Amino acid sequence: MMRPKDPNRVEHTLRLIVSQLLRTGVITAAVIIIAGAVLFFIQHPGTAFSYHTFASEPARLREVWTIITQAFTFRSRAVIQFGILVLFATPVLRVLSSLIGFAVEKDWIYVGITAIVLAVLLLSIFL
């Protein structure tokens, strides 16, 4: 005989997954950014910084695919940018996991709301 799903148990499991995802994403991003900073100081010793004017990253480090490929060749700025990408991806994955969790629970109102939030999040990143 099949036991009915306990909604409290499913909700608790979803909360654990989401909290672990957020924790892992933030810690991973921090480790990658710190590693990139260490690489930067090794690869560019004695670099002087000017904090009076803002200088953005070169155009090549604003494209996701370029950042990923150059990060895996251990170019320090690309590694730092990759860490920032991981940090940006963390809340997106959190919303996506919530969407999946609500779908498993068959809570269609929250599936719809979460899908709208995910769409707005993705549009704000890519536009």
C-alpha positions as CSV (number, residue, x, y, z in Angstrom):
1,M,0.0,0.0,0.0
2,M,1.4,3.4,-0.9
3,R,1.6,6.1,1.7
4,P,0.4,9.5,0.8
5,K,3.0,12.2,0.5
6,D,3.4,14.3,3.6
7,P,3.3,17.9,2.4
8,N,5.3,19.1,5.4
9,R,8.0,16.6,4.7
10,V,8.2,17.7,1.0
11,E,8.3,21.4,2.0
12,H,11.0,20.7,4.6
13,T,13.1,18.8,2.0
14,L,12.6,21.7,-0.5
15,R,13.8,24.2,2.1
16,L,16.9,22.1,2.9
17,I,17.8,21.8,-0.8
18,V,17.3,25.6,-1.4
19,S,19.3,26.5,1.7
20,Q,22.1,24.2,0.7
21,L,22.1,25.5,-2.8
22,L,22.4,29.1,-1.6
23,R,25.1,28.3,0.8
24,T,27.1,26.3,-1.7
25,G,26.7,28.9,-4.4
26,V,27.9,31.8,-2.2
27,I,30.8,29.9,-0.8
28,T,31.9,28.6,-4.2
29,A,31.7,32.1,-5.7
30,A,33.8,33.5,-2.8
31,V,36.5,30.9,-3.1
32,I,36.7,31.5,-6.9
33,I,36.9,35.2,-6.5
34,I,39.6,34.9,-3.8
35,A,41.6,32.5,-6.0
36,G,41.3,35.0,-8.8
37,A,42.5,37.8,-6.6
38,V,45.5,35.7,-5.5
39,L,46.2,34.9,-9.1
40,F,46.0,38.6,-10.0
41,F,48.6,39.6,-7.4
42,I,50.9,36.8,-8.6
43,Q,50.5,37.6,-12.3
44,H,50.6,41.4,-11.8
45,P,53.0,42.2,-9.0
46,G,53.4,45.8,-8.1
47,T,50.2,46.9,-9.9
48,A,49.2,50.4,-8.7
49,F,45.4,51.0,-8.4
50,S,43.6,54.3,-8.8
51,Y,40.5,54.5,-6.8
52,H,39.6,58.0,-8.0
53,T,38.2,56.8,-11.4
54,F,36.3,53.8,-12.3
55,A,37.7,51.5,-15.0
56,S,35.5,48.6,-16.1
57,E,36.7,45.3,-17.4
58,P,37.7,45.0,-21.0
59,A,34.9,44.2,-23.4
60,R,36.2,40.7,-23.9
61,L,35.5,40.0,-20.2
62,R,31.9,41.0,-20.5
63,E,30.9,38.0,-22.6
64,V,30.0,34.8,-20.7
65,W,31.6,32.3,-23.0
66,T,34.9,34.3,-23.1
67,I,34.9,34.6,-19.3
68,I,34.4,30.8,-18.9
69,T,37.1,29.8,-21.4
70,Q,39.7,32.3,-20.1
71,A,39.0,31.4,-16.5
72,F,40.0,27.8,-17.2
73,T,43.3,29.1,-18.6
74,F,43.8,30.7,-15.2
75,R,43.7,34.3,-16.4
76,S,43.2,36.2,-13.1
77,R,40.6,38.7,-14.2
78,A,38.6,36.1,-16.0
79,V,38.7,33.9,-12.8
80,I,37.3,36.8,-10.8
81,Q,34.6,37.5,-13.4
82,F,33.8,33.7,-13.4
83,G,33.3,33.9,-9.6
84,I,30.9,36.8,-10.1
85,L,29.0,34.8,-12.7
86,V,28.7,31.9,-10.2
87,L,27.4,34.5,-7.7
88,F,24.8,35.7,-10.2
89,A,23.8,32.2,-11.0
90,T,23.0,31.3,-7.4
91,P,19.7,33.2,-7.0
92,V,18.6,32.0,-10.5
93,L,19.2,28.4,-9.5
94,R,17.4,29.1,-6.2
95,V,14.3,30.3,-8.1
96,L,14.6,27.4,-10.6
97,S,14.8,24.8,-7.7
98,S,11.7,26.5,-6.1
99,L,9.9,26.2,-9.4
100,I,10.7,22.5,-9.6
101,G,9.7,22.0,-5.9
102,F,6.3,23.7,-6.4
103,A,5.7,21.6,-9.5
104,V,6.5,18.4,-7.6
105,E,4.0,19.6,-4.9
106,K,1.5,20.4,-7.7
107,D,1.1,23.9,-6.3
108,W,0.2,25.5,-9.6
109,I,-0.3,29.0,-8.3
110,Y,3.2,29.2,-6.9
111,V,4.6,27.5,-10.1
112,G,3.1,30.4,-12.1
113,I,4.3,33.1,-9.8
114,T,7.8,31.5,-9.6
115,A,7.9,31.2,-13.4
116,I,7.2,34.9,-13.7
117,V,9.9,35.7,-11.2
118,L,12.3,33.5,-13.1
119,A,11.4,35.1,-16.4
120,V,11.9,38.6,-15.0
121,L,15.2,37.5,-13.4
122,L,16.5,36.1,-16.7
123,L,15.4,39.1,-18.7
124,S,17.1,41.5,-16.3
125,I,20.4,39.5,-16.7
126,F,20.3,39.1,-20.5
127,L,18.8,42.4,-21.5
